[in-house]
Amino acid sequence: MNHLEGSKTVAKIGVAVAVGATHSHEIDTIGHSHASIDVAFSAFTAAVANYAPVLKLQQSNTSGSGQADIAGLSVTAGAGFAVGGLGGSARFNVDLRGKGRYITVVASPGSVSSVCSIARLSKSQDMPTTAATAGVNNFVSG
């Protein structure tokens, strides 16, 4: 069995975020010991010095409060683009052992854009067997 077949997806898709505003996505990681989190920014209308002046993960054992930055899990001023029309993306691979139950993605784009964050939680205690437990609309294996 491929361990990704036994993973759960948690997503926050296509949220428009203004310059200086923040995309925040709290992920409940209970029952999983690894996460791969992708954060994607839609194409910008103008050149930007960096696609994400703020892009980091935080942790807490309480939902909605007490978040603290996770050392080593931040991108400092993601590489920018000299022309408009491009977006950006980053991936965080996280060993959840020893981390707080709730991991929060914090992202502020360098220009107005839509921000998506998608977490794939794996190395699960209980293997998802339905679309609902896998966190998706459709569940197909073959």
Backbone as a chain_set.jsonl record, in Angstrom:
{"seq": "MNHLEGSKTVAKIGVAVAVGATHSHEIDTIGHSHASIDVAFSAFTAAVANYAPVLKLQQSNTSGSGQADIAGLSVTAGAGFAVGGLGGSARFNVDLRGKGRYITVVASPGSVSSVCSIARLSKSQDMPTTAATAGVNNFVSG", "coords": {"N": [[0.843, -1.194, 0.0], [0.562, 2.165, -0.865], [1.583, 4.863, 1.056], [0.37, 7.329, 0.652], [-2.157, 6.745, -0.211], [-3.503, 6.33, 2.082], [-3.975, 8.832, 3.166], [-5.141, 12.076, 4.328], [-6.844, 14.912, 3.079], [-6.792, 18.396, 3.556], [-8.105, 21.427, 2.786], [-8.011, 24.898, 1.831], [-9.324, 26.821, -0.435], [-8.691, 29.135, -3.085], [-8.961, 31.824, -1.941], [-9.391, 35.241, -2.028], [-6.906, 37.62, -1.393], [-5.794, 40.662, -0.154], [-3.041, 43.014, -0.58], [-1.005, 43.204, 2.232], [-2.914, 41.983, 3.755], [-3.956, 38.851, 5.297], [-3.854, 35.378, 4.646], [-5.121, 32.761, 6.4], [-5.015, 29.506, 7.597], [-6.141, 27.03, 9.507], [-5.216, 23.814, 10.526], [-6.289, 20.749, 11.644], [-4.42, 18.285, 12.987], [-4.716, 15.881, 14.279], [-4.161, 12.45, 14.864], [-2.361, 11.995, 12.828], [1.013, 11.797, 11.604], [2.608, 13.105, 9.806], [2.823, 15.855, 7.535], [2.307, 17.361, 4.387], [2.331, 20.396, 3.049], [1.063, 22.53, 0.694], [1.25, 25.821, -0.544], [-0.234, 28.079, -2.619], [-0.138, 30.834, -4.852], [-2.118, 32.898, -6.88], [-1.715, 34.231, -10.243], [-0.049, 37.386, -10.417], [-0.957, 40.81, -11.023], [0.965, 42.673, -11.505], [4.556, 43.253, -11.5], [6.34, 41.871, -8.741], [8.3, 42.25, -5.768], [8.575, 40.16, -3.999], [6.793, 37.133, -3.762], [5.599, 36.398, -1.423], [5.814, 38.109, 1.306], [5.303, 37.341, 3.899], [5.21, 34.103, 4.953], [4.535, 31.343, 6.614], [4.473, 28.699, 9.116], [2.51, 28.0, 11.962], [1.932, 26.784, 15.327], [-0.268, 25.21, 17.719], [-1.923, 23.928, 20.622], [-4.495, 24.436, 21.031], [-7.468, 25.145, 19.39], [-7.794, 27.99, 17.369], [-6.394, 29.759, 19.029], [-3.396, 30.868, 20.744], [-1.307, 30.431, 18.927], [2.009, 29.831, 17.851], [5.001, 30.661, 16.151], [6.647, 28.159, 14.192], [9.84, 27.15, 14.498], [12.138, 27.31, 11.84], [10.268, 26.725, 9.893], [9.446, 28.627, 7.852], [9.197, 30.93, 5.131], [11.287, 33.331, 4.03], [10.594, 36.222, 2.526], [9.731, 35.205, -0.222], [10.993, 34.385, -3.458], [10.684, 36.878, -5.938], [9.083, 38.238, -8.925], [10.032, 39.633, -12.008], [8.228, 40.391, -13.851], [4.686, 40.799, -14.393], [1.86, 38.491, -14.169], [2.641, 36.028, -13.25], [2.483, 33.608, -10.639], [3.122, 32.187, -7.424], [4.556, 29.535, -5.434], [4.881, 27.34, -2.608], [6.184, 24.662, -0.607], [5.728, 22.924, 2.39], [7.155, 20.408, 4.221], [6.362, 18.506, 6.905], [7.246, 17.05, 9.948], [5.114, 15.934, 12.203], [5.325, 14.983, 14.758], [5.764, 15.85, 18.08], [4.87, 18.397, 17.659], [2.327, 20.978, 17.991], [-1.216, 20.237, 18.119], [-2.758, 21.702, 16.292], [-1.933, 23.101, 13.239], [-1.158, 26.064, 11.654], [-1.355, 27.769, 8.636], [0.104, 30.719, 7.584], [-0.097, 33.346, 5.456], [0.866, 36.123, 3.523], [0.352, 37.812, 0.613], [2.513, 39.265, -1.962], [1.26, 40.884, -3.731], [-2.106, 41.668, -4.715], [-3.895, 38.696, -4.731], [-5.241, 35.39, -5.268], [-5.168, 32.957, -2.76], [-4.287, 29.666, -2.031], [-4.276, 26.923, 0.158], [-3.22, 23.686, 0.731], [-3.245, 20.79, 2.536], [-1.766, 17.653, 2.927], [-2.281, 15.134, 4.95], [-0.57, 12.512, 6.422], [0.726, 9.184, 7.231], [-1.063, 8.024, 9.049], [-3.043, 7.217, 11.972], [-5.48, 5.901, 11.692], [-6.606, 4.561, 8.734], [-8.057, 6.384, 6.11], [-11.103, 5.449, 4.55], [-13.21, 6.248, 3.086], [-14.611, 8.902, 1.043], [-15.376, 11.033, 2.704], [-13.866, 10.607, 5.101], [-11.372, 10.873, 4.038], [-11.287, 13.493, 3.4], [-12.108, 14.562, 0.976], [-14.088, 15.133, -2.063], [-14.522, 13.012, -3.821], [-13.478, 9.633, -3.876], [-11.249, 7.503, -5.153], [-9.691, 4.507, -5.968], [-7.288, 2.465, -7.62]], "CA": [[0.0, 0.0, 0.0], [1.212, 3.459, -0.919], [1.12, 5.594, 2.24], [-0.479, 8.455, 0.258], [-3.535, 6.27, -0.319], [-4.079, 6.422, 3.417], [-3.819, 10.202, 3.649], [-6.316, 12.944, 4.408], [-6.62, 16.231, 2.495], [-7.468, 19.528, 4.196], [-7.817, 22.516, 1.859], [-8.685, 26.195, 1.816], [-9.084, 27.084, -1.85], [-9.056, 30.34, -3.821], [-9.401, 32.952, -1.128], [-8.754, 36.489, -2.466], [-6.201, 38.281, -0.297], [-5.226, 41.952, -0.538], [-1.696, 43.307, -0.083], [-1.044, 43.549, 3.649], [-3.875, 41.12, 4.435], [-3.396, 37.54, 5.597], [-4.549, 34.109, 4.466], [-4.849, 31.925, 7.56], [-5.68, 28.212, 7.442], [-5.837, 26.153, 10.631], [-5.331, 22.402, 10.154], [-6.296, 19.828, 12.78], [-3.555, 17.184, 12.573], [-4.851, 14.738, 15.182], [-4.152, 11.127, 14.246], [-1.417, 11.948, 11.715], [2.359, 12.15, 12.058], [3.332, 13.845, 8.777], [2.012, 16.728, 6.678], [2.919, 18.061, 3.27], [1.425, 21.537, 2.874], [1.359, 23.403, -0.432], [0.602, 27.129, -0.543], [-0.111, 28.605, -3.98], [-0.622, 32.192, -5.085], [-2.5, 33.087, -8.276], [-0.902, 35.196, -10.995], [-0.125, 38.777, -9.988], [-1.189, 41.721, -12.144], [2.157, 43.5, -11.702], [5.782, 42.674, -10.963], [6.443, 41.961, -7.284], [9.637, 41.974, -5.237], [8.497, 38.816, -3.457], [5.413, 36.669, -3.84], [5.06, 36.241, -0.077], [6.647, 38.684, 2.354], [5.061, 36.516, 5.085], [4.752, 32.752, 4.646], [5.068, 30.551, 7.724], [3.581, 27.804, 9.837], [2.436, 28.185, 13.406], [1.362, 25.631, 16.004], [-0.963, 25.411, 18.987], [-2.716, 22.785, 21.074], [-5.862, 24.933, 21.181], [-7.994, 25.698, 18.148], [-8.122, 29.407, 17.329], [-5.626, 30.639, 19.91], [-2.105, 30.423, 21.248], [-0.383, 30.041, 17.858], [3.395, 30.292, 17.932], [5.762, 30.286, 14.962], [7.448, 26.942, 14.261], [11.202, 27.466, 14.063], [12.605, 26.65, 10.633], [9.192, 26.495, 8.929], [8.994, 29.89, 7.279], [9.876, 31.379, 3.927], [11.548, 34.758, 4.175], [10.52, 36.949, 1.258], [9.791, 34.294, -1.367], [11.538, 35.012, -4.66], [9.696, 37.64, -6.694], [9.049, 38.146, -10.371], [10.281, 40.915, -12.66], [7.074, 40.689, -14.699], [3.407, 40.327, -13.864], [1.321, 37.319, -14.832], [3.114, 34.807, -12.609], [2.166, 33.441, -9.223], [4.21, 31.546, -6.693], [4.13, 28.418, -4.59], [5.858, 26.805, -1.659], [5.766, 23.423, 0.052], [6.273, 22.629, 3.712], [7.071, 19.021, 4.647], [6.394, 18.676, 8.354], [7.152, 15.94, 10.881], [4.181, 16.456, 13.2], [5.642, 14.487, 16.103], [6.293, 16.899, 18.947], [4.262, 19.692, 17.309], [0.975, 21.175, 18.491], [-2.276, 19.563, 17.359], [-3.232, 22.572, 15.21], [-0.912, 23.786, 12.453], [-1.794, 27.155, 10.921], [-0.628, 28.402, 7.54], [-0.045, 32.172, 7.592], [0.479, 33.835, 4.204], [0.504, 37.451, 3.029], [0.924, 37.913, -0.727], [3.216, 40.479, -2.349], [0.319, 41.629, -4.548], [-3.439, 41.081, -4.589], [-3.987, 37.407, -5.408], [-5.954, 34.321, -4.567], [-4.23, 32.076, -2.071], [-4.803, 28.331, -1.716], [-3.389, 26.063, 0.945], [-3.698, 22.307, 0.708], [-2.426, 19.914, 3.366], [-1.945, 16.208, 2.804], [-1.889, 14.532, 6.216], [-0.302, 11.097, 6.187], [1.206, 8.358, 8.339], [-2.246, 8.154, 9.884], [-3.389, 6.137, 12.898], [-6.586, 5.194, 11.058], [-6.583, 4.815, 7.298], [-9.334, 6.786, 5.528], [-11.655, 4.45, 3.625], [-14.296, 6.884, 2.35], [-14.314, 10.282, 0.651], [-15.536, 11.908, 3.872], [-12.738, 10.474, 6.023], [-10.173, 11.309, 3.323], [-11.362, 14.939, 3.263], [-12.296, 14.907, -0.439], [-15.43, 14.898, -2.588], [-14.545, 11.706, -4.467], [-12.403, 8.766, -3.404], [-11.113, 6.452, -6.162], [-8.415, 3.776, -5.936], [-7.281, 1.481, -8.687]], "C": [[0.877, 1.241, 0.0], [0.685, 4.281, 0.255], [0.256, 6.803, 1.869], [-1.929, 8.033, 0.065], [-4.245, 6.363, 1.022], [-3.966, 7.81, 4.01], [-5.155, 10.943, 3.671], [-5.938, 14.31, 3.844], [-7.435, 17.272, 3.255], [-7.104, 20.758, 3.361], [-8.613, 23.777, 2.167], [-8.339, 26.772, 0.454], [-9.531, 28.481, -2.276], [-9.599, 31.503, -3.028], [-8.663, 34.206, -1.594], [-8.162, 37.217, -1.264], [-5.556, 39.558, -0.828], [-3.797, 42.076, -0.015], [-1.821, 43.75, 1.367], [-2.055, 42.737, 4.437], [-3.266, 39.726, 4.579], [-4.368, 36.416, 5.291], [-4.147, 33.249, 5.665], [-5.667, 30.649, 7.437], [-5.233, 27.297, 8.576], [-6.148, 24.705, 10.26], [-5.263, 21.557, 11.415], [-5.541, 18.57, 12.354], [-3.713, 15.927, 13.428], [-4.916, 13.423, 14.397], [-3.184, 10.969, 13.091], [-0.027, 12.346, 12.215], [3.199, 12.856, 10.991], [2.353, 14.704, 7.986], [2.89, 17.279, 5.565], [1.926, 19.149, 2.889], [1.911, 22.396, 1.721], [0.579, 24.698, -0.28], [0.856, 27.73, -1.925], [-0.771, 29.971, -4.085], [-0.959, 32.325, -6.561], [-1.588, 34.12, -8.931], [-1.132, 36.614, -10.491], [-0.311, 39.67, -11.208], [0.028, 42.597, -12.433], [3.373, 42.759, -11.152], [5.797, 42.846, -9.445], [7.857, 41.616, -6.852], [9.682, 40.585, -4.613], [7.041, 38.383, -3.424], [4.782, 36.517, -2.472], [6.005, 36.835, 0.955], [6.493, 37.932, 3.68], [4.511, 35.176, 4.619], [5.369, 31.825, 5.683], [4.011, 29.606, 8.268], [3.662, 28.118, 11.323], [1.795, 26.941, 14.013], [0.681, 26.035, 17.297], [-1.658, 24.116, 19.36], [-4.174, 23.161, 21.266], [-6.316, 25.554, 19.87], [-8.294, 27.18, 18.301], [-7.328, 30.301, 18.247], [-4.285, 30.025, 20.284], [-1.095, 30.03, 20.19], [0.999, 30.66, 18.073], [4.111, 29.82, 16.674], [6.545, 29.003, 15.216], [8.816, 27.266, 13.681], [11.573, 26.642, 12.84], [11.526, 26.406, 9.593], [8.584, 27.824, 8.485], [9.803, 30.16, 6.02], [10.062, 32.873, 4.098], [11.587, 35.392, 2.803], [10.735, 36.028, 0.069], [10.219, 35.026, -2.625], [10.449, 35.667, -5.494], [9.827, 37.446, -8.187], [9.213, 39.529, -10.968], [9.131, 41.323, -13.569], [5.809, 40.219, -14.003], [2.992, 39.046, -14.573], [1.781, 35.995, -14.255], [2.663, 34.781, -11.158], [3.363, 32.821, -8.53], [3.663, 30.387, -5.884], [5.262, 27.986, -3.681], [5.291, 25.53, -1.057], [6.489, 23.31, 1.386], [6.083, 21.137, 3.967], [7.336, 19.004, 6.147], [6.281, 17.338, 9.077], [6.312, 16.458, 12.047], [4.471, 15.98, 14.622], [6.29, 15.602, 16.908], [5.752, 18.288, 18.642], [2.88, 19.783, 17.948], [-0.042, 20.496, 17.582], [-2.707, 20.376, 16.149], [-2.047, 23.27, 14.56], [-1.642, 24.834, 11.625], [-0.853, 27.704, 9.865], [-0.928, 29.898, 7.625], [0.664, 32.698, 6.347], [-0.052, 35.222, 3.87], [1.153, 37.622, 1.666], [1.604, 39.261, -0.98], [2.373, 41.389, -3.224], [-1.044, 40.974, -4.354], [-3.476, 39.774, -5.366], [-4.898, 36.475, -4.631], [-4.91, 33.401, -3.974], [-4.947, 30.774, -1.745], [-3.791, 27.624, -0.827], [-4.026, 24.688, 1.024], [-2.731, 21.453, 1.505], [-2.774, 18.469, 3.078], [-1.39, 15.619, 4.091], [-1.716, 13.038, 6.006], [0.319, 10.448, 7.415], [0.155, 8.395, 9.441], [-2.442, 6.958, 10.809], [-4.49, 5.275, 12.306], [-6.613, 5.566, 9.586], [-7.96, 5.236, 6.799], [-9.815, 5.753, 4.508], [-12.818, 5.001, 2.813], [-13.862, 8.296, 1.962], [-14.38, 11.216, 1.863], [-14.338, 11.812, 4.816], [-11.411, 10.862, 5.376], [-10.171, 12.82, 3.091], [-11.538, 15.416, 1.826], [-13.742, 14.66, -0.867], [-15.599, 13.516, -3.21], [-13.302, 10.923, -4.056], [-12.316, 7.577, -4.347], [-9.736, 5.812, -6.004], [-8.44, 2.753, -7.057], [-5.921, 0.927, -8.945]], "O": [[1.823, 1.345, 0.781], [-0.528, 4.388, 0.436], [-0.525, 7.263, 2.703], [-2.834, 8.861, 0.163], [-5.471, 6.464, 1.071], [-3.87, 7.957, 5.229], [-6.151, 10.491, 3.107], [-4.843, 14.81, 4.099], [-8.61, 17.062, 3.558], [-5.927, 21.096, 3.239], [-9.728, 23.726, 2.687], [-7.198, 27.167, 0.211], [-10.6, 28.952, -1.887], [-10.602, 32.104, -3.413], [-7.433, 34.238, -1.56], [-8.829, 37.406, -0.247], [-4.853, 39.53, -1.838], [-3.39, 41.337, 0.881], [-2.663, 44.588, 1.688], [-2.06, 42.791, 5.667], [-2.19, 39.454, 4.046], [-5.549, 36.486, 5.629], [-2.959, 33.039, 5.91], [-6.874, 30.701, 7.199], [-4.088, 26.844, 8.605], [-7.224, 24.412, 9.739], [-4.293, 21.637, 12.169], [-5.984, 17.864, 11.448], [-2.913, 14.999, 13.305], [-5.632, 13.309, 13.402], [-3.173, 9.928, 12.434], [0.094, 13.144, 13.145], [4.365, 13.173, 11.23], [1.198, 14.326, 7.792], [4.055, 17.617, 5.774], [0.811, 18.857, 2.456], [3.021, 22.927, 1.752], [-0.603, 24.686, 0.066], [2.002, 27.874, -2.351], [-1.818, 30.226, -3.489], [-0.173, 31.909, -7.412], [-0.799, 34.79, -8.264], [-2.259, 37.0, -10.178], [0.128, 39.325, -12.305], [0.109, 43.202, -13.502], [3.24, 41.768, -10.433], [5.318, 43.856, -8.928], [8.53, 40.799, -7.48], [10.706, 39.905, -4.684], [6.159, 39.176, -3.096], [3.557, 36.508, -2.358], [6.906, 36.146, 1.434], [7.423, 37.885, 4.485], [3.469, 35.119, 3.967], [6.568, 31.549, 5.648], [2.829, 29.696, 7.933], [4.719, 28.451, 11.86], [1.188, 26.14, 13.302], [1.005, 27.061, 17.895], [-1.949, 23.294, 18.491], [-4.997, 22.317, 21.62], [-5.619, 26.397, 19.304], [-8.967, 27.588, 19.247], [-7.557, 31.511, 18.255], [-4.075, 28.819, 20.153], [-0.113, 29.359, 20.506], [1.135, 31.832, 18.424], [3.862, 28.718, 16.186], [7.046, 28.783, 16.318], [8.932, 27.615, 12.506], [11.353, 25.432, 12.803], [11.834, 25.924, 8.503], [7.405, 28.106, 8.703], [10.929, 29.69, 5.864], [9.089, 33.602, 4.29], [12.495, 35.136, 2.012], [11.785, 36.061, -0.572], [9.838, 36.179, -2.83], [9.401, 35.066, -5.728], [10.587, 36.597, -8.655], [8.607, 40.491, -10.495], [9.064, 42.471, -14.01], [5.852, 39.35, -13.132], [3.689, 38.572, -15.471], [1.356, 34.939, -14.724], [2.486, 35.827, -10.534], [4.492, 32.928, -9.011], [2.456, 30.272, -5.676], [6.437, 28.235, -3.951], [4.076, 25.34, -1.003], [7.688, 23.565, 1.493], [4.953, 20.65, 3.932], [8.395, 19.43, 6.606], [5.338, 16.58, 8.849], [6.758, 17.329, 12.794], [3.92, 16.519, 15.582], [7.255, 16.221, 16.461], [6.135, 19.257, 19.298], [2.33, 18.776, 18.394], [0.241, 20.217, 16.417], [-2.992, 19.812, 15.093], [-1.26, 23.941, 15.228], [-2.635, 24.526, 10.966], [0.29, 28.059, 10.152], [-2.089, 30.294, 7.727], [1.873, 32.522, 6.193], [-1.256, 35.471, 3.924], [2.379, 37.582, 1.561], [1.317, 40.256, -0.314], [2.733, 42.546, -3.438], [-1.123, 39.843, -3.876], [-3.122, 39.749, -6.544], [-5.272, 36.745, -3.489], [-3.896, 33.102, -4.604], [-6.072, 30.779, -1.245], [-2.584, 27.724, -1.048], [-5.207, 24.544, 1.34], [-1.541, 21.394, 1.195], [-3.948, 18.109, 2.996], [-0.178, 15.604, 4.303], [-2.605, 12.371, 5.477], [0.428, 11.056, 8.48], [0.433, 8.742, 10.589], [-2.06, 5.834, 10.482], [-4.44, 4.049, 12.405], [-6.64, 6.745, 9.234], [-8.939, 4.527, 7.035], [-9.03, 5.248, 3.704], [-13.356, 4.309, 1.95], [-12.877, 8.82, 2.483], [-13.527, 12.09, 2.022], [-13.845, 12.838, 5.285], [-10.438, 11.146, 6.073], [-9.17, 13.374, 2.638], [-11.165, 16.54, 1.492], [-14.522, 14.055, -0.132], [-16.674, 12.92, -3.14], [-12.217, 11.486, -3.909], [-13.207, 6.727, -4.35], [-8.729, 6.515, -5.915], [-9.5, 2.233, -7.403], [-5.755, 0.08, -9.822]]}, "num_chains": 1, "name": "protein.A"}
